[in-house]
Amino acid sequence: MKKTTLKNYARLIAQKGVNIQKGQDVIIFCELDQPEFIKTLVRECYELGARKVSVEWSYQPLEKLHYRYRTLKTLSTLEEWEKAKWQHRAESLPCRIILLSEDPDGLAGINQHKMATSKQRLFPIIKPYRDAMENRHQWCIAGVPGKAWAKKLFPELHPGKAVEMLWHKILLTSRVIDEDGNDLDPMAEWDAHNADLSARCDYLNSLGIDSLHYTASNGTDFTVWMIPDGRFTGGIEKTLQGNVFNPNIPTEECFISPMRGRTEGIVYSTKPLSYEGQLIEDFNIRFHEGKAVEWHAAKGEKLLGRLIGMDEGSAYLGECALVPYSSPINRSGLLFCNTLYDENAVCHLALGMGFPETIKDFEKYTLDECREKGINDSVIHEDFMSGTPDLNITATTRDGKTVQIFKDGEWAF
């Protein structure tokens, strides 16, 4: 891929993604797959005025070794120096850039019980630091190709060609290049895209939606209720300090956090869910009084059960996201086996943590007050795809009207 194109992508992440302000610190979390691109991104961060840019590398084979040889007690312990690092971040609020490139099957064979239990034990220790950072810092998740990831998606290609093809798909769906690989002006593309998402959210919010009813020929038939002062949002978000940022590159969704405890019916997944380095496929979940009470999967059913049982909030919905079936990602015809991309292909839902920023005037409330209004809380936030070419979504408004939101998988307005 051309260096100028990758520089444009790095600038997009640093400027439109986290929107670095002069003097801010930046932390980049990434795997070992694209060190040259990381160098380019670090340079872009500094050129935008970052005071200090740090890179934290990870490596799936090492993670597997840790879970194999460390005791559960060790895995569940947050050392004092680690607490100090979390505290520093909660106070300094660095911009966070998370670059995804891992192998979708890279953690296959890991001790899932050990992993889940250690995360459950660590969560209450880390939670106060996370809560202190909530809505107070800019962050962005984006993707870069990993060789194993690319080979999974394009097994017929030589590894180098597979990586190049995955670069093309990532840059295309991120509005950096066009179908023919020609450079676009990503800043202008994202300004227009954010404006479109904002206009759609404004319309949805004007309706005063009380509930959404989903139906599709695959068996999906469920209803989810909204928080009275909840709101749809999408594209640009804003910190409590007023800094705007794009948390996901790419993104195609208008999303809202529903009322905890008020979901009824069954929903069927339409794409595999990549969770903890493994795939959960062809699954459905039945909800009653907001909670997942029954689930089945053709592959990964035990893993799905562990996901749903991670904590008290993991069996409840934290997000409803609306994405047209004709989205650029879905039109690509590629299953990325990566939630960032696959969730933006079609409509999706998320189990676990909800978003306080989906409460109207959320900045006037504490985090606890947002949760009292109905925002779900959990150690997890895991998106799964539910969009189909015949998905219909009907809204019932608070004044008793019925409004078609989606018809045959597309926006009805």
C-alpha positions as CSV (number, residue, x, y, z in Angstrom):
1,M,0.0,0.0,0.0
2,K,1.3,3.5,-0.9
3,K,3.0,5.4,1.9
4,T,0.9,8.5,1.1
5,T,-2.3,6.5,1.5
6,L,-1.2,5.0,4.8
7,K,-0.2,8.5,6.0
8,N,-3.7,9.7,5.2
9,Y,-5.2,6.9,7.2
10,A,-2.9,7.6,10.2
11,R,-3.8,11.3,10.0
12,L,-7.5,10.3,9.9
13,I,-7.2,8.2,13.1
14,A,-5.2,10.9,14.9
15,Q,-7.2,13.9,13.8
16,K,-10.8,12.7,13.2
17,G,-10.5,9.7,15.4
18,V,-9.2,10.9,18.7
19,N,-8.8,14.6,17.7
20,I,-5.6,15.2,19.6
21,Q,-5.5,18.5,21.3
22,K,-2.1,20.3,21.7
23,G,-0.4,19.1,24.8
24,Q,-2.4,15.9,25.3
25,D,-0.8,12.5,25.8
26,V,-1.6,9.5,23.6
27,I,-1.4,5.8,24.2
28,I,-1.6,3.4,21.2
29,F,-2.5,-0.2,22.0
30,C,-1.6,-2.7,19.2
31,E,-0.3,-6.1,18.2
32,L,3.1,-6.6,16.6
33,D,1.7,-6.8,13.0
34,Q,2.3,-3.3,11.5
35,P,5.3,-1.6,13.2
36,E,5.9,0.7,10.2
37,F,2.3,2.0,10.3
38,I,2.6,2.5,14.1
39,K,5.7,4.6,13.4
40,T,3.7,6.7,10.9
41,L,0.8,7.1,13.4
42,V,3.1,8.1,16.2
43,R,4.6,10.8,13.9
44,E,1.1,12.1,13.0
45,C,0.2,12.3,16.7
46,Y,3.2,14.4,17.5
47,E,2.7,16.6,14.4
48,L,-0.9,17.3,15.7
49,G,0.6,18.5,19.0
50,A,0.8,15.5,21.3
51,R,3.0,16.0,24.3
52,K,3.9,12.3,24.7
53,V,3.0,9.2,22.6
54,S,3.3,5.8,24.2
55,V,2.9,2.4,22.5
56,E,1.8,-0.7,24.4
57,W,2.3,-3.9,22.3
58,S,0.5,-7.2,22.8
59,Y,1.0,-10.6,21.3
60,Q,-1.6,-13.4,21.3
61,P,0.8,-16.3,21.8
62,L,2.2,-14.6,24.9
63,E,-1.4,-14.1,26.2
64,K,-2.0,-17.9,25.8
65,L,1.2,-18.6,27.8
66,H,0.2,-16.3,30.6
67,Y,-3.2,-18.1,30.9
68,R,-1.5,-21.5,30.8
69,Y,1.2,-20.9,33.4
70,R,0.0,-18.2,35.8
71,T,-2.2,-19.3,38.6
72,L,-5.7,-18.0,38.8
73,K,-4.7,-15.9,41.9
74,T,-1.9,-14.2,39.9
75,L,-4.2,-13.6,36.9
76,S,-6.8,-12.0,39.2
77,T,-4.3,-9.7,41.0
78,L,-3.8,-6.1,40.0
79,E,-0.3,-5.3,41.2
80,E,0.4,-1.9,42.9
81,W,2.3,-0.6,40.0
82,E,-0.6,-1.5,37.7
83,K,-3.0,0.3,40.0
84,A,-0.7,3.3,39.8
85,K,-0.8,3.2,36.0
86,W,-4.6,3.1,36.0
87,Q,-4.7,6.0,38.5
88,H,-2.3,8.0,36.4
89,R,-4.5,7.5,33.3
90,A,-7.6,8.4,35.2
91,E,-6.0,11.7,36.2
92,S,-4.2,12.6,33.0
93,L,-6.9,11.3,30.6
94,P,-4.6,10.4,27.6
95,C,-6.2,9.9,24.2
96,R,-6.4,6.1,23.6
97,I,-6.0,4.6,20.1
98,I,-6.8,0.8,19.8
99,L,-5.6,-0.8,16.6
100,L,-7.0,-4.3,15.9
101,S,-5.1,-6.8,13.9
102,E,-5.3,-10.0,15.8
103,D,-5.9,-13.5,14.5
104,P,-9.6,-14.3,14.9
105,D,-8.6,-17.9,16.0
106,G,-5.5,-16.8,17.9
107,L,-6.7,-17.7,21.4
108,A,-8.2,-21.1,20.4
109,G,-7.5,-23.7,23.0
110,I,-7.1,-21.2,25.8
111,N,-8.5,-22.0,29.3
112,Q,-11.8,-20.2,28.9
113,H,-12.9,-20.7,32.5
114,K,-9.6,-19.4,33.8
115,M,-9.8,-16.3,31.5
116,A,-13.4,-15.5,32.4
117,T,-12.9,-16.0,36.2
118,S,-9.8,-13.8,36.3
119,K,-11.6,-11.0,34.4
120,Q,-14.6,-11.3,36.7
121,R,-12.3,-10.9,39.7
122,L,-10.3,-8.0,38.2
123,F,-13.4,-6.0,37.1
124,P,-14.4,-4.6,40.5
125,I,-10.8,-3.5,41.0
126,I,-10.5,-1.8,37.6
127,K,-14.0,-0.4,37.5
128,P,-13.4,2.8,39.6
129,Y,-10.6,3.8,37.3
130,R,-12.7,3.1,34.2
131,D,-15.7,5.0,35.7
132,A,-13.4,8.0,36.4
133,M,-12.4,8.1,32.7
134,E,-15.9,7.6,31.3
135,N,-16.9,10.4,28.9
136,R,-13.8,12.4,29.9
137,H,-11.2,11.3,27.3
138,Q,-11.1,10.8,23.5
139,W,-10.6,7.3,22.1
140,C,-10.7,5.5,18.8
141,I,-10.7,1.9,17.6
142,A,-9.5,1.2,14.1
143,G,-7.9,-1.7,12.2
144,V,-4.7,-2.7,10.5
145,P,-3.9,-6.0,8.8
146,G,-2.3,-8.9,10.6
147,K,-0.9,-11.7,8.5
148,A,-2.9,-14.5,10.3
149,W,-6.1,-12.4,10.1
150,A,-5.5,-11.7,6.4
151,K,-4.8,-15.3,5.6
152,K,-8.0,-16.4,7.3
153,L,-10.0,-14.0,5.1
154,F,-8.1,-14.7,1.9
155,P,-6.7,-18.2,2.3
156,E,-6.1,-18.6,-1.5
157,L,-3.6,-15.7,-1.6
158,H,0.1,-15.6,-0.7
159,P,0.5,-14.0,2.7
160,G,1.8,-10.7,1.3
161,K,-1.0,-10.5,-1.2
162,A,-3.5,-11.3,1.5
163,V,-2.2,-8.5,3.7
164,E,-2.4,-6.1,0.8
165,M,-6.0,-7.1,0.0
166,L,-7.0,-6.6,3.7
167,W,-5.4,-3.2,3.6
168,H,-7.5,-2.4,0.6
169,K,-10.7,-3.5,2.4
170,I,-9.9,-1.6,5.6
171,L,-9.0,1.6,3.8
172,L,-12.1,1.3,1.5
173,T,-14.5,0.9,4.4
174,S,-12.8,3.7,6.3
175,R,-13.4,6.1,3.4
176,V,-9.7,6.6,2.7
177,I,-9.7,5.1,-0.8
178,D,-12.4,4.3,-3.5
179,E,-13.2,0.9,-5.0
180,D,-10.3,1.3,-7.5
181,G,-7.8,2.1,-4.8
182,N,-7.6,5.9,-5.6
183,D,-7.0,8.2,-2.7
184,L,-9.9,10.2,-1.4
185,D,-9.9,13.2,1.0
186,P,-10.8,11.2,4.1
187,M,-11.3,14.4,6.2
188,A,-14.0,15.7,3.8
189,E,-15.5,12.2,3.5
190,W,-15.9,11.9,7.2
191,D,-17.3,15.4,7.6
192,A,-20.1,14.4,5.1
193,H,-20.6,11.0,6.7
194,N,-20.8,12.4,10.2
195,A,-23.4,15.0,9.0
196,D,-25.6,12.2,7.5
197,L,-25.5,10.1,10.7
198,S,-26.3,13.2,12.7
199,A,-29.3,14.0,10.6
200,R,-30.7,10.5,10.9
201,C,-30.2,10.6,14.7
202,D,-32.0,13.9,14.9
203,Y,-35.0,12.4,13.1
204,L,-35.1,9.4,15.3
205,N,-34.9,11.5,18.4
206,S,-37.7,13.7,17.2
207,L,-40.1,10.8,17.2
208,G,-40.2,10.2,20.9
209,I,-39.7,6.4,20.6
210,D,-41.0,4.2,23.4
211,S,-40.1,0.8,21.9
212,L,-38.7,-0.9,18.8
213,H,-40.2,-4.1,17.4
214,Y,-37.8,-6.3,15.3
215,T,-39.1,-9.0,12.9
216,A,-37.4,-11.1,10.2
217,S,-38.0,-14.4,8.4
218,N,-35.2,-16.1,10.2
219,G,-37.3,-16.1,13.4
220,T,-36.3,-12.8,15.0
221,D,-39.3,-11.4,16.8
222,F,-38.5,-9.2,19.8
223,T,-39.3,-5.8,21.3
224,V,-36.9,-3.6,23.2
225,W,-38.0,-0.5,25.2
226,M,-36.2,2.8,25.4
227,I,-35.1,5.0,28.3
228,P,-37.6,8.0,28.4
229,D,-34.8,10.5,28.0
230,G,-32.5,8.3,25.9
231,R,-31.3,9.5,22.5
232,F,-29.8,8.0,19.4
233,T,-26.3,9.1,18.5
234,G,-23.7,8.1,15.9
235,G,-20.4,9.2,14.3
236,I,-19.0,12.1,16.4
237,E,-19.1,12.0,20.2
238,K,-18.1,14.7,22.6
239,T,-16.3,14.5,26.0
240,L,-17.5,16.4,29.0
241,Q,-14.7,18.9,28.3
242,G,-16.2,19.5,24.9
243,N,-13.6,17.7,22.7
244,V,-15.3,15.9,19.7
245,F,-13.9,12.6,18.4
246,N,-14.9,9.5,16.3
247,P,-14.6,6.4,18.5
248,N,-14.9,3.9,15.7
249,I,-13.3,4.0,12.2
250,P,-15.2,2.7,10.3
251,T,-18.8,3.3,11.6
252,E,-22.2,3.2,10.0
253,E,-24.5,3.1,13.0
254,C,-27.1,5.2,14.7
255,F,-27.2,3.6,18.2
256,I,-28.9,3.9,21.6
257,S,-28.8,2.2,24.9
258,P,-32.1,0.6,25.8
259,M,-33.9,0.4,29.1
260,R,-32.3,-2.3,31.3
261,G,-34.8,-5.0,32.1
262,R,-37.2,-4.3,29.3
263,T,-36.6,-6.6,26.3
264,E,-38.9,-9.5,25.3
265,G,-38.6,-12.1,22.5
266,I,-36.0,-13.9,20.5
267,V,-33.3,-12.6,18.2
268,Y,-31.1,-14.6,15.7
269,S,-27.5,-13.8,14.9
270,T,-26.7,-13.3,11.2
271,K,-22.9,-13.2,11.3
272,P,-20.4,-15.1,13.5
273,L,-19.3,-13.3,16.7
274,S,-15.6,-13.2,17.3
275,Y,-15.0,-13.4,21.1
276,E,-11.8,-13.9,22.9
277,G,-10.1,-15.2,19.8
278,Q,-12.8,-17.7,18.9
279,L,-15.9,-17.7,16.8
280,I,-19.5,-18.2,18.0
281,E,-21.7,-19.1,15.0
282,D,-25.4,-19.4,14.1
283,F,-26.8,-18.5,17.5
284,N,-30.0,-17.2,18.9
285,I,-30.9,-15.6,22.3
286,R,-34.3,-15.4,24.0
287,F,-35.0,-12.5,26.3
288,H,-37.5,-12.2,29.1
289,E,-37.8,-9.1,31.4
290,G,-34.7,-7.8,29.7
291,K,-32.5,-10.8,30.5
292,A,-31.1,-13.5,28.2
293,V,-32.8,-16.6,29.6
294,E,-32.1,-19.1,26.8
295,W,-29.6,-19.4,24.0
296,H,-28.4,-21.9,21.4
297,A,-25.4,-21.9,19.0
298,A,-24.3,-24.2,16.2
299,K,-20.7,-23.5,17.2
300,G,-19.4,-22.1,20.5
301,E,-22.5,-22.5,22.6
302,K,-20.5,-23.0,25.8
303,L,-18.5,-19.9,25.0
304,L,-21.7,-17.9,24.4
305,G,-22.9,-19.1,27.8
306,R,-19.7,-17.9,29.5
307,L,-20.1,-14.5,27.8
308,I,-23.7,-14.1,28.9
309,G,-22.8,-15.2,32.4
310,M,-19.7,-12.9,32.9
311,D,-21.5,-10.8,35.5
312,E,-24.9,-9.5,36.6
313,G,-25.2,-7.1,33.6
314,S,-23.8,-9.3,30.9
315,A,-27.2,-11.0,30.2
316,Y,-28.8,-7.6,29.5
317,L,-28.6,-5.4,26.4
318,G,-26.4,-2.3,26.4
319,E,-26.9,-1.2,22.8
320,C,-29.3,-1.2,19.9
321,A,-27.6,-0.1,16.7
322,L,-29.3,0.6,13.3
323,V,-27.2,0.0,10.2
324,P,-28.7,-0.5,6.6
325,Y,-28.1,-3.8,5.0
326,S,-26.6,-2.0,2.0
327,S,-23.8,-0.5,4.1
328,P,-20.4,-0.3,2.4
329,I,-19.0,-3.0,4.7
330,N,-21.8,-5.4,3.8
331,R,-21.6,-4.6,0.1
332,S,-17.9,-5.6,0.3
333,G,-19.2,-9.2,0.7
334,L,-16.4,-9.9,3.2
335,L,-16.9,-11.4,6.6
336,F,-14.1,-9.7,8.5
337,C,-14.3,-12.0,11.6
338,N,-13.7,-8.8,13.5
339,T,-16.5,-7.1,15.4
340,L,-15.5,-3.6,14.6
341,Y,-16.1,-4.2,10.9
342,D,-18.8,-6.8,11.1
343,E,-21.0,-4.9,13.5
344,N,-21.0,-2.0,11.0
345,A,-22.2,-4.2,8.2
346,V,-25.8,-4.6,9.4
347,C,-28.0,-3.9,12.4
348,H,-26.6,-5.2,15.6
349,L,-27.2,-5.5,19.4
350,A,-24.7,-5.6,22.2
351,L,-24.8,-7.5,25.5
352,G,-23.4,-5.8,28.5
353,M,-22.3,-2.2,29.2
354,G,-24.5,0.6,27.9
355,F,-23.5,4.2,27.0
356,P,-24.2,7.0,29.4
357,E,-23.8,9.5,26.5
358,T,-27.1,8.2,25.1
359,I,-28.9,10.0,27.9
360,K,-30.1,13.4,26.9
361,D,-28.0,16.1,28.6
362,F,-25.9,13.3,30.1
363,E,-23.3,15.8,31.2
364,K,-25.7,17.1,33.8
365,Y,-25.8,13.7,35.5
366,T,-23.3,11.5,37.4
367,L,-22.5,8.1,36.0
368,D,-24.5,6.4,38.8
369,E,-27.5,8.7,37.9
370,C,-27.3,7.6,34.3
371,R,-27.4,4.0,35.4
372,E,-30.3,4.6,37.6
373,K,-32.2,5.9,34.6
374,G,-31.7,2.5,32.9
375,I,-28.2,2.3,31.4
376,N,-26.8,-1.2,31.8
377,D,-23.5,-1.8,33.5
378,S,-21.2,-4.8,32.9
379,V,-17.6,-5.9,32.5
380,I,-18.3,-6.7,28.9
381,H,-19.7,-4.9,25.8
382,E,-20.0,-7.5,23.0
383,D,-21.8,-6.7,19.8
384,F,-23.5,-9.3,17.7
385,M,-25.1,-8.9,14.3
386,S,-28.9,-9.3,13.7
387,G,-29.5,-7.5,10.4
388,T,-31.1,-9.3,7.4
389,P,-32.3,-8.3,3.9
390,D,-35.9,-8.6,5.2
391,L,-35.5,-7.1,8.6
392,N,-38.4,-4.8,9.6
393,I,-38.2,-2.5,12.6
394,T,-41.3,-0.6,13.8
395,A,-41.3,2.1,16.5
396,T,-44.1,2.8,18.9
397,T,-43.9,6.4,20.1
398,R,-44.7,7.7,23.5
399,D,-47.8,9.3,22.1
400,G,-49.0,6.0,20.7
401,K,-48.1,6.3,17.0
402,T,-46.5,3.6,14.9
403,V,-43.6,4.6,12.7
404,Q,-41.7,2.3,10.3
405,I,-37.9,2.7,10.9
406,F,-36.5,-0.1,8.8
407,K,-38.2,-1.9,5.9
408,D,-36.5,-4.9,4.2
409,G,-33.2,-4.2,5.8
410,E,-33.0,-0.5,4.9
411,W,-33.9,2.8,6.4
412,A,-37.6,3.5,5.9
413,F,-37.0,7.3,5.8
